[in-house]
Amino acid sequence: MLRRPIPFVATLAIAASLAGPTASGAAAASSYPGWAPNVPWGAGCEPASSPSLRTAANCGGTLVDGEAVAPAYAPPLVKRVIAAANEINGKPYAWGGGHASFIAKGYDCSGAVSYALHGADLLGYTQVSGQLAHYGDPGPGKWITIYANAEHVFMVVAGLRFDTRNNIEKISGPRWKMAAPEATVLPRFAVRHPVGL
């Protein structure tokens, strides 16, 4: 698979996140509130006055030139999911994309989520959105929360949403965004998470 070049700033941020916990990162990880797993944004999220102010400090991951960067204190599996999702971030939407093979020119919603989970060995084969509605354990995860029903699936990883919908007009396909799941649509989704995450 050909990989897109990663911008230099993103490369530095990714290298810093893979270097391991910093003193402040370790402190942040140990001081996470107990209610964090019940927050749709994911672990460690605290209220922000607006979505544009969400950063690694108040919601785990952050975006650099559209690429997700995991917080240094994230578990290795979470970093691997983010790295895999970054590989297909920006690919075009293709109905059924990512199902015949993990390697595709474009991805649909379930193909994209399956690809990212597979990147951390959390999924052995691609699943459609209805199957992902039964994946893992029920409820929000500490780090990864999957929202799935028979028609659509997206996930929130370290506070960042990975989705093929709600993109800029005339642009589609898997993208990272700082956008919380809409409260009006959440009741239509099963909420799941990988075991232990």
Secondary structure, 3 states (H helix, E strand, C coil): CCCCCCCHHHHHHHHHHHCCCCHHHHHHHHCCCCCHHHCCCCCCCCCCCCHHHCCHHHHCCEEECCEEECCCCCCHHHHHHHHHHHHHCCCCECCCCCCCCCCCCCECHHHHHHHHHHCCCCCCCCCCHHHHCCCCEECCCCCEEEEECCCCEEEEECCEEEECCCCCCCCCCCEEECCCCCCCCHHHCEEEECCCC
